[in-house]
C-alpha cells in the first residue's frame, strides 16, 4: 500500500477511535522506514486486532473479509490455482478461493480489495465474467500463496510468530525429553490438576477476533499445523496407524465445532487429538475401548497415560488439552483411571477423545480387536454397545450424526460420473481435466500405469481416457490388465493419443476400447464423447437421496449439490411447513416456501435447523426465477442469519 494510502487509512482509524494518534504515528514511521504493508504493521504492533481492521476495510470496500485462521484452513483443488498464475498472484497479492463456473465468477482474497485494475487483470487472466475480491491480511495472503503454489507447509507459521516460537519450543522440548520416556512410572513427576491459564495483554495483541469479546486462542493455526507435521513424522513407522493422530485431531475439531464450543477450545481439543499418542510406544494401541476390554492394555495404559504430558510439561499447553489427554481413559461409569471420574465429571475433551480415538482405530487399524478395518457404520455400532459404560452416550450419538452427514454427502454425489485421465503429459491433460470438472465429472488423474491401476481398483471410474504411451506400461497393456480386474472390467475405455498407426487403432478396438481419438482434439468434443459413452454404458435411473437436517445442514446440502452440478428438486420439510429448491446443473433456479417464491423463499429455507430433506434427481426445473450465483445466495443468506442473531 503506498505511503499516502497508508496515511489515509491511519487517519480513518484514528477518526473512528480504533487506534490512537500515537499508534498512528509509530506505524506510519515503520511503514516509511521498512516498506512493510500498513495492515501488517498495525497488527504486528498490537495497535488493532486483525478482526477489527479487516472489518473496517471490508466496510470501506463494500465486501466481506477473511481472517488468517480461516485462510489457513482453506483446502483447494489445484485446478483453481491454474486460473490465477503464480506470478500474478505474487505480484498483486491475490489468492483464489472459489470459482463458480455456472456464473463464470472467481472469488479471491487480497488486501487490494478496492482496486478496479486488479479486477480487470483477473478477468483477463482467468477468462471469467466477474471477480469478487474479499479483504485479507497481506501477510496471510502471502502465506496462502507460499503454501498452495509453493508447497511450503510451514507458510502460516511465518505469519504468526507466536505460533512459530511455540512450535520450535515444543520441538526442542521433545528432543530433550524423549530420553525420559523409559523412566519407570514411579520416577515421573507428579502431575497436578491443570490450572486455567491467565492470558496477558501481549497474548491478545494482534488477535484475529475482537479481544474484548473472544480472546485469540493460544493454540494458533500455525502451531497446530506445525505440530501436525511433527506428529506425522513420528508416526511414519506405525503401519496402519500412520497418520492416525491427524485423523483424530480432525474429528476432534469437527465434533467440537458441531457442539459449538469457543474457537480457542476447538483448537485446544484439536491439539489434544494430535498429542494423545505421542510417546506411547507400546505394542498395543491404547484406545479407551481396548483398555476397557483387555487387562494387558489397561496395565500398559496406566503406566503410559501421562507420557505425552511429561514430554511437553515445559510447554504451556491449554488446560483443555492437558485435561483431555490426562483423562482419556476414564470410563463413563466411573471404572476408569487415573481418578475414577464418572459421567460429566470427566472433562468434555477427554470424553470426546475416548470416542474419536476408538472410532479412528476401528476404521483405520486392521489390528484392532476385530482384526479388520470396520466401516463407519459398523464402528458406530461398536461404540453404541459401550454407551454409558465406557463412552458418553450423547457424544457417541453426535459422532454417528456426523458420520451419517458425511455418508449423505457421498450419496448426494453418488451419481456424479467418475472419469480417470491417464496421461504422462500434465500440460496436455490439464485442459481436459479442467473442462471435465466444470461439466460436473469426478475427475482423477494418473501419470503412470501403477497409479492408473490403483485408481481403478478403488472403484468409481466409469470412463478411462488413456494415452497409448504411459510410463511403465503401454496403454494397450494397461487396458488388458484392467480388464482382468473386477473394477476395470466395468470401465468404458477411450484412447486419446497421437499414435495414428492402423495396427495401433486395430489393437485398441480388439482389446475392447469403445473409442480411439487422435490428438489434438477439441475438449468440447472429448467431453461430448465421454457423455455419449456413459449414456451407452448405463440406462439406470438416477436415485434420490433423503436425510435429516440434523445430520446435514441445508447450506451444506446446497453446497454439495452445487459443486456436484446436480439437476433436480430438493424438498425440505420443517415442522408443518414444506418448501422446495430447484437446481439446474448445480445452479439454484427457483425456490418455494409458504407465501414466498424466488430468492426470499431461498433465504427463508435457510432458517430451519431441524426437519428433513429429500432430493429428486428426476425432476426437471421450469423457468429460471433466481438468477444470482449460488455463492452470492449463500453469502447473502449468511449475512441475513448474522443480522437475525444480532437482533435477538
C-alpha positions in Angstrom: 0.0 0.0 0.0 1.5 3.4 -1.0 2.5 5.8 1.8 -0.3 8.3 1.1 -2.9 5.4 1.1 -1.4 4.2 4.4 -1.7 7.6 5.9 -5.3 7.9 4.7 -6.2 4.5 6.3 -4.5 5.5 9.6 -6.4 8.8 9.6 -9.7 6.9 9.2 -8.8 4.6 12.0 -7.9 7.5 14.3 -11.1 9.3 13.4 -13.2 6.2 14.4 -11.2 5.8 17.6 -9.9 2.4 16.6 -6.3 3.4 17.2 -4.7 6.4 18.9 -2.8 9.2 17.3 0.5 8.0 18.8 -0.1 4.5 17.4 -0.8 6.0 14.0 2.4 8.0 14.0 4.5 5.0 15.1 3.0 2.7 12.5 3.4 5.3 9.7 7.1 5.7 10.7 7.6 1.9 10.4 5.9 1.8 7.1 8.1 4.5 5.7 11.3 3.1 7.2 10.8 -0.6 6.4 8.5 -0.6 3.5 6.0 -3.0 5.1 2.3 -3.0 4.4 0.4 -0.8 6.8 -2.1 -3.5 7.6 0.7 -5.9 8.8 2.4 -3.1 10.7 -0.8 -2.2 12.6 -1.5 -5.8 13.6 2.2 -6.6 14.5 2.3 -3.5 16.7 -0.8 -4.5 18.5 -2.5 -1.3 17.6 -5.6 -3.1 16.4 -6.7 -6.7 16.1 -6.9 -8.3 12.7 -10.7 -8.8 13.0 -11.4 -5.1 13.7 -9.0 -4.0 10.9 -10.4 -6.3 8.3 -14.0 -5.5 9.3 -13.2 -1.8 8.8 -11.6 -2.4 5.4 -14.5 -4.6 4.2 -16.9 -1.9 5.1 -14.9 0.7 3.2 -14.7 -1.5 0.1 -18.2 -2.9 0.5 -17.2 -6.5 0.5 -16.5 -9.3 3.0 -13.3 -10.3 4.8 -11.4 -13.5 5.6 -9.3 -13.7 8.7 -5.9 -15.5 8.8 -7.2 -18.6 10.7 -9.9 -19.2 8.0 -7.5 -18.7 5.1 -5.0 -21.1 6.7 -7.7 -23.8 6.7 -8.7 -23.4 3.0 -8.4 -26.7 1.0 -8.3 -26.0 -2.7 -8.4 -28.1 -5.9 -5.2 -27.4 -7.9 -7.4 -26.5 -10.9 -8.5 -23.4 -9.1 -4.9 -22.3 -8.8 -4.4 -22.7 -12.5 -6.9 -19.8 -13.1 -4.5 -17.4 -11.4 -0.9 -17.8 -12.5 1.6 -17.8 -9.6 3.5 -14.8 -10.9 0.3 -12.7 -11.0 -0.7 -13.9 -7.5 2.7 -12.9 -6.1 2.9 -9.5 -7.8 -0.6 -8.4 -7.0 -1.0 -10.2 -3.6 -4.1 -12.1 -4.7 -5.2 -15.7 -3.8 -8.1 -17.6 -5.4 -10.6 -19.3 -3.1 -13.7 -20.1 -5.1 -14.8 -20.5 -8.7 -18.4 -20.7 -9.9 -18.3 -22.0 -13.5 -22.1 -21.5 -14.0 -21.9 -17.8 -13.2 -18.3 -17.5 -14.5 -17.3 -15.9 -11.2 -14.0 -16.1 -9.5 -13.6 -15.2 -5.8 -10.3 -14.2 -4.4 -8.7 -12.8 -1.2 -6.5 -9.8 -1.4 -5.5 -6.7 0.7 -6.2 -4.7 -2.5 -9.9 -5.1 -2.5 -10.7 -1.7 -3.8 -8.5 -2.0 -7.0 -10.5 -1.9 -10.2 -7.3 -2.6 -12.1 -6.9 -5.9 -10.2 -10.4 -7.0 -11.1 -9.8 -6.3 -14.8 -6.5 -8.1 -14.7 -8.0 -11.2 -13.1 -10.9 -11.2 -15.5 -8.5 -11.3 -18.4 -6.1 -13.8 -16.9 -8.8 -16.3 -15.7 -11.1 -15.6 -18.6 -14.1 -15.1 -16.2 -17.1 -12.7 -16.4 -17.0 -11.5 -12.8 -14.4 -11.2 -10.0 -15.2 -10.8 -6.3 -12.4 -9.6 -4.0 -12.6 -10.3 -0.3 -10.3 -8.4 2.1 -7.4 -10.3 3.7 -4.3 -9.5 5.7 -1.3 -9.1 3.3 0.9 -11.5 5.3 -1.9 -14.1 5.3 -2.3 -13.8 1.5 1.4 -14.3 1.0 1.4 -17.3 3.3 -1.5 -18.8 1.3 0.4 -18.3 -2.0 3.6 -19.9 -0.5 1.6 -22.8 0.9 -0.6 -23.7 -2.1 1.6 -22.6 -5.1 5.0 -23.2 -3.5 4.2 -26.2 -1.3 5.5 -24.6 1.9 3.6 -26.4 4.7 5.1 -24.0 7.3 4.0 -20.8 5.5 1.4 -19.8 8.0 3.9 -20.3 10.8 5.7 -17.2 9.4 2.5 -15.1 9.8 2.1 -15.9 13.4 5.5 -15.6 15.2 4.0 -16.7 18.5 2.9 -19.9 16.9 6.3 -20.4 15.3 8.1 -19.8 18.7 5.7 -22.2 20.5 6.4 -24.9 17.9 10.1 -24.5 18.0 10.0 -24.7 21.8 7.8 -27.8 21.5 10.1 -29.5 19.0 13.2 -28.7 21.1 11.5 -29.9 24.2 10.5 -33.2 22.6 14.1 -33.8 21.6 15.3 -33.2 25.1 12.5 -35.1 26.9 12.4 -38.3 24.7 15.1 -40.0 26.8 12.8 -39.7 29.8 10.2 -42.0 28.2 11.9 -45.1 29.6 11.8 -43.9 33.2 9.6 -46.1 35.4 6.3 -44.5 36.3 7.3 -44.0 39.9 10.0 -41.6 38.9 7.8 -39.5 36.8 6.9 -36.1 38.1 3.6 -35.8 39.8 1.0 -34.1 37.7 -1.1 -31.5 39.4 -4.6 -30.9 38.1 -4.3 -28.5 35.2 -4.9 -24.8 36.1 -6.5 -22.3 33.9 -4.0 -20.1 32.2 -4.4 -16.3 32.6 -3.9 -14.5 29.2 -1.9 -11.4 29.2 -2.4 -8.3 27.1 0.6 -9.5 25.0 -1.3 -12.7 24.2 -4.2 -10.7 22.9 -2.1 -8.4 20.7 -2.9 -8.9 17.0 -5.8 -11.2 17.7 -7.9 -12.3 14.8 -11.0 -11.9 16.8 -12.2 -9.0 18.9 -10.2 -9.2 22.2 -12.9 -7.8 24.4 -15.4 -10.4 23.2 -13.4 -13.5 22.2 -9.7 -13.7 23.1 -7.4 -15.1 20.5 -6.8 -18.8 21.0 -3.4 -19.6 22.5 -3.3 -22.7 20.2 -2.8 -20.9 16.9 -3.4 -22.3 13.4 0.3 -22.1 12.7 1.2 -24.1 15.9 -1.5 -26.7 15.1 -0.3 -27.2 11.5 3.3 -27.4 12.6 2.6 -29.9 15.4 0.7 -31.9 12.9 3.8 -32.2 10.8 5.9 -33.2 13.8 3.5 -35.9 14.9 3.1 -37.2 11.4 6.8 -37.7 11.1 6.8 -39.5 14.5 4.1 -41.8 13.2 5.7 -42.8 9.9 6.6 -46.3 11.3 3.1 -47.1 12.8 1.9 -49.1 9.8 -1.9 -49.0 9.7 -1.8 -46.2 12.3 0.3 -43.9 10.1 -1.5 -40.5 10.2 -3.8 -41.7 13.0 -3.3 -38.7 15.2 -4.1 -36.3 12.4 -7.3 -38.2 11.7 -8.2 -38.0 15.4 -7.4 -34.3 15.5 -9.7 -33.6 12.5 -12.6 -35.4 14.1 -12.0 -33.7 17.4 -12.1 -30.3 15.7 -15.2 -31.3 13.6 -17.2 -32.5 16.6 -16.1 -29.6 18.8 -17.3 -27.2 16.2 -20.6 -29.1 16.0 -21.0 -28.7 19.7 -20.4 -25.0 19.2 -17.6 -24.5 21.8 -15.5 -21.4 21.5 -12.8 -21.2 18.9 -10.0 -21.4 21.4 -11.4 -24.6 22.9 -11.8 -26.1 19.4 -8.1 -25.5 18.7 -7.1 -26.9 22.1 -9.1 -30.0 21.5 -7.6 -30.5 18.1 -4.2 -30.2 19.7 -5.2 -33.0 22.2 -6.0 -35.2 19.2 -2.5 -34.6 17.8 -0.7 -35.2 21.1 -2.7 -38.1 22.7 -0.5 -40.9 21.5 3.0 -39.2 21.5 5.5 -41.4 23.3 3.1 -44.3 23.9 5.4 -46.8 22.2 3.6 -50.0 23.4 2.9 -52.8 21.0 -0.8 -52.3 21.7 -2.8 -49.3 20.5 -4.2 -47.9 23.8 -7.7 -46.7 23.0 -10.4 -46.4 25.6 -12.1 -49.4 24.2 -9.0 -51.6 24.1 -8.1 -50.6 27.7 -11.6 -51.4 28.9 -11.6 -54.8 27.3 -8.1 -56.1 27.8 -6.3 -56.2 31.2 -2.9 -56.1 29.4 -3.8 -52.9 27.6 -5.1 -51.4 30.9 -1.8 -52.1 32.7 0.3 -50.5 30.0 -2.0 -47.5 29.7 -1.9 -47.0 33.5 1.8 -46.5 33.1 1.8 -44.5 29.9 -1.2 -42.2 30.1 0.8 -39.3 31.3 3.7 -39.8 28.8 2.6 -37.1 26.3 2.2 -34.6 29.1 5.6 -35.5 30.6 7.2 -35.0 27.2 5.7 -31.5 26.9 5.5 -30.5 30.5 7.6 -27.3 29.9 5.2 -26.2 27.1 2.3 -24.1 28.4 -0.5 -26.2 26.9 -4.1 -25.2 27.3 -5.9 -26.7 30.3 -8.4 -28.1 27.8 -5.6 -30.0 26.0 -4.0 -31.4 29.1 -7.3 -32.5 30.7 -8.3 -34.3 27.5 -5.1 -36.3 27.3 -4.8 -37.0 31.0 -8.4 -38.3 31.4 -9.0 -40.1 28.1 -9.0 -43.5 29.9 -11.7 -42.5 32.4 -14.9 -44.5 31.9 -18.4 -43.0 31.8 -19.5 -45.5 34.6 -16.6 -44.4 36.8 -14.5 -47.5 36.4 -11.5 -45.8 34.6 -8.3 -44.1 35.7 -6.4 -42.1 36.8 -9.1 -40.5 39.0 -12.1 -42.8 38.6 -14.2 -39.9 37.4 -17.8 -40.6 36.4 -20.2 -39.2 33.8 -20.0 -35.4 33.3 -17.2 -35.2 36.0 -14.9 -36.3 33.1 -13.8 -33.3 31.1 -15.6 -32.9 27.8 -12.4 -33.1 25.8 -11.5 -36.5 27.5 -14.9 -37.9 26.8 -14.7 -36.7 23.2 -11.1 -38.0 22.7 -12.1 -41.5 24.0 -14.9 -41.8 21.4 -12.9 -40.3 18.5 -9.7 -42.2 19.1 -11.6 -45.5 19.3 -13.6 -44.7 16.2 -10.4 -43.9 14.2 -8.8 -47.2 15.4 -11.8 -49.3 14.4 -12.0 -47.8 10.9 -8.3 -47.3 10.2 -6.3 -50.1 12.0 -6.6 -53.7 10.8 -5.0 -54.8 14.1 -7.9 -53.6 16.2 -9.9 -56.1 18.3 -12.0 -57.1 15.3 -8.8 -57.7 13.2 -10.2 -55.7 10.2 -11.0 -52.2 9.3 -14.7 -51.6 10.1 -17.0 -49.5 8.1 -18.1 -46.2 9.7 -21.5 -47.6 10.5 -20.0 -50.8 12.0 -17.7 -48.7 14.1 -20.6 -46.6 15.4 -22.4 -49.8 16.3 -19.5 -51.0 18.4 -19.4 -47.6 20.2 -23.2 -47.9 20.7 -22.7 -51.2 22.6 -20.4 -49.4 25.1 -22.7 -46.4 25.8 -22.9 -45.4 29.5 -20.2 -47.9 30.3 -17.1 -46.7 28.6 -18.4 -43.8 26.5 -20.7 -40.8 26.9 -23.9 -41.8 25.0 -24.5 -38.2 23.8 -21.1 -38.0 22.2 -21.5 -41.4 20.5 -24.8 -40.2 19.0 -23.1 -37.0 17.9 -20.4 -38.9 16.1 -22.9 -41.1 14.4 -24.8 -38.0 13.2 -21.5 -36.6 11.8 -20.6 -39.9 10.1 -24.2 -40.1 8.7 -23.8 -36.5 7.4 -20.6 -37.5 5.5 -22.4 -40.5 4.2 -25.3 -38.3 2.9 -22.8 -36.1 1.1 -21.4 -39.1 -0.6 -24.9 -40.3 -1.6 -25.8 -36.8 -2.9 -22.8 -37.1 -5.2 -23.2 -40.8 -5.9 -24.4 -40.2 -9.4 -21.6 -37.9 -10.3 -19.8 -39.9 -13.0 -16.1 -40.7 -12.4 -13.5 -40.2 -15.2 -9.9 -41.4 -15.0 -7.5 -39.5 -17.2 -4.3 -41.4 -17.8 -1.6 -39.2 -19.4 2.1 -38.7 -18.5 1.9 -35.1 -20.0 0.5 -32.9 -17.3 0.2 -29.9 -19.6 -1.8 -31.7 -22.2 -4.2 -33.3 -19.7 -4.8 -30.2 -17.6 -7.2 -28.6 -20.1 -9.3 -31.7 -20.4 -9.3 -32.3 -16.7 -10.5 -28.7 -16.0 -13.3 -28.9 -18.6 -14.5 -32.3 -17.2 -14.6 -30.8 -13.7 -16.5 -27.8 -15.0 -19.0 -30.2 -16.6 -19.7 -32.0 -13.2 -17.5 -35.1 -13.6 -15.5 -36.6 -10.7 -12.0 -36.5 -12.3 -9.0 -38.5 -11.3 -5.6 -38.2 -13.0 -2.8 -40.9 -13.2 0.6 -40.4 -14.7 1.9 -44.0 -14.6 0.4 -47.4 -15.1 0.6 -48.3 -11.4 -1.3 -45.1 -10.5 -3.9 -45.9 -13.1 -4.4 -49.5 -11.8 -4.6 -48.2 -8.2 -7.2 -45.7 -9.2 -9.3 -48.3 -11.0 -9.0 -50.7 -8.0 -10.6 -48.0 -5.7 -13.6 -48.1 -8.0 -15.9 -45.3 -9.2 -14.2 -44.8 -12.6 -17.0 -45.1 -15.2 -14.7 -44.0 -18.1 -11.0 -44.1 -18.6 -9.4 -41.7 -21.1 -6.0 -43.1 -21.7 -2.8 -42.4 -23.7 -1.2 -45.3 -25.6 2.2 -44.4 -24.2 2.2 -44.5 -20.3 5.1 -44.5 -18.0 6.0 -48.1 -17.1 3.5 -49.8 -19.4 1.8 -49.2 -22.7 -1.8 -48.1 -22.7 -2.8 -51.3 -24.5 -1.2 -53.5 -21.8 -2.9 -51.3 -19.2 -6.3 -52.0 -20.8 -5.6 -55.7 -20.9 -4.6 -55.7 -17.2 -7.6 -53.6 -16.2 -10.0 -55.9 -18.0 -8.7 -58.8 -15.8 -9.9 -57.0 -12.6 -13.5 -56.7 -11.3 -13.4 -52.9 -11.3 -11.5 -52.4 -14.6 -13.8 -54.8 -16.4 -16.7 -52.4 -15.9 -14.9 -49.3 -17.1 -15.5 -47.8 -20.5 -12.2 -47.2 -22.3 -11.3 -44.4 -24.7 -7.8 -44.0 -26.1 -6.6 -40.3 -26.6 -3.3 -40.4 -28.4 -1.1 -39.1 -31.3 -0.4 -42.7 -32.4 -2.4 -43.0 -35.7 -0.9 -46.2 -36.9 -3.5 -48.6 -38.3 -2.2 -51.5 -36.2 -2.4 -49.4 -33.0 -6.0 -48.4 -33.7 -6.9 -52.0 -34.6 -5.3 -53.3 -31.4 -7.1 -50.8 -29.2 -10.5 -51.9 -30.5 -9.6 -55.6 -30.3 -8.8 -55.2 -26.6 -12.2 -53.7 -26.0 -11.8 -49.9 -26.3 -15.0 -48.1 -27.1 -13.3 -45.2 -28.9 -9.9 -44.1 -30.3 -9.4 -40.4 -30.6 -6.4 -38.7 -32.2 -4.7 -35.7 -30.6 -5.2 -32.8 -30.7 -9.0 -32.9 -30.3 -11.2 -30.1 -29.0 -12.1 -30.5 -25.3 -15.8 -29.9 -26.1 -15.7 -32.8 -28.5 -14.0 -35.1 -25.9 -16.5 -34.2 -23.2 -19.4 -34.9 -25.6 -17.8 -38.3 -26.4 -17.4 -39.1 -22.7 -21.1 -38.3 -22.1 -22.1 -40.5 -25.1 -20.0 -43.4 -23.7 -21.7 -43.0 -20.3 -25.1 -43.0 -21.9 -24.3 -46.2 -23.7 -22.9 -47.8 -20.6 -25.8 -47.3 -18.2 -29.5 -46.9 -18.6 -30.4 -47.0 -14.9 -32.4 -44.1 -13.5 -30.7 -41.8 -11.0 -31.5 -42.4 -7.4 -33.0 -40.0 -4.9 -31.4 -39.2 -1.5 -33.1 -38.2 1.7 -31.9 -37.3 5.1 -32.2 -35.2 8.2 -31.2 -31.5 8.7 -29.7 -32.6 12.0 -27.3 -34.8 10.1 -26.5 -32.4 7.2 -27.5 -28.7 7.4 -29.3 -27.2 4.5 -26.4 -24.8 3.5 -24.2 -27.9 3.3 -26.7 -29.8 1.2 -27.0 -26.8 -1.2 -23.2 -26.6 -1.5 -22.8 -30.3 -2.2 -25.5 -30.2 -5.0 -23.9 -27.0 -6.4 -20.4 -28.5 -6.5 -21.7 -31.7 -8.0 -23.6 -29.7 -10.7 -26.8 -31.6 -9.9 -30.2 -31.1 -11.5 -33.3 -31.9 -9.6 -35.7 -30.8 -6.8 -34.7 -30.5 -3.2 -37.7 -30.8 -0.9 -37.4 -29.5 2.6 -39.9 -30.1 5.5 -39.6 -28.5 8.9 -42.5 -28.6 11.4 -45.7 -28.1 9.4 -44.0 -26.2 6.6 -42.6 -27.6 3.3 -40.5 -25.9 0.6 -38.5 -26.7 -2.5 -35.3 -25.6 -4.1 -34.8 -26.3 -7.9 -31.4 -27.0 -9.3 -30.1 -26.9 -12.9 -26.5 -28.0 -13.4 -25.8 -27.0 -9.8 -27.3 -23.6 -10.1 -30.3 -22.6 -7.9 -33.0 -21.5 -10.4 -36.1 -21.3 -8.1 -37.2 -21.8 -4.5 -40.7 -22.1 -2.9 -41.7 -21.7 0.7 -45.2 -21.0 2.1 -46.2 -17.5 0.9 -42.7 -16.9 -0.8 -41.1 -17.6 -4.1 -37.6 -17.0 -5.6 -34.7 -15.6 -3.5 -36.9 -14.7 -0.5 -38.1 -18.3 -0.3 -34.5 -19.5 -0.6 -33.4 -17.3 2.4 -36.4 -18.5 4.4 -35.4 -22.1 3.8 -32.0 -21.5 5.3 -33.6 -20.6 8.7 -34.8 -24.1 9.9 -32.2 -26.2 11.7 -34.4 -29.2 12.2 -36.5 -31.3 9.8 -35.7 -33.5 6.8 -34.9 -33.2 3.1 -35.2 -35.3 0.0 -33.5 -34.8 -3.4 -35.2 -36.0 -6.5 -32.8 -36.1 -9.5 -35.5 -36.9 -12.0 -37.2 -33.5 -11.5 -36.8 -31.1 -14.4 -37.0 -27.4 -13.3 -39.1 -24.9 -15.2 -38.4 -21.3 -16.0 -35.4 -19.7 -14.1 -36.7 -17.3 -11.4 -33.4 -16.9 -9.4 -30.5 -15.5 -11.5 -27.8 -14.9 -8.9 -25.0 -17.4 -8.3 -25.1 -19.9 -5.5 -22.1 -18.2 -3.9 -23.9 -14.9 -3.8 -27.1 -16.5 -2.4 -25.1 -18.2 0.3 -23.2 -15.1 1.3 -26.4 -13.1 1.5 -28.1 -15.8 3.4 -25.2 -15.9 5.9 -25.5 -12.1 6.3 -29.2 -12.3 7.0 -28.6 -15.0 9.5 -26.0 -12.9 11.3 -28.4 -10.0 11.4 -31.1 -12.3 12.8 -28.8 -13.5 15.5 -27.7 -10.0 16.3 -31.3 -8.7 16.6 -32.1 -11.3 19.3 
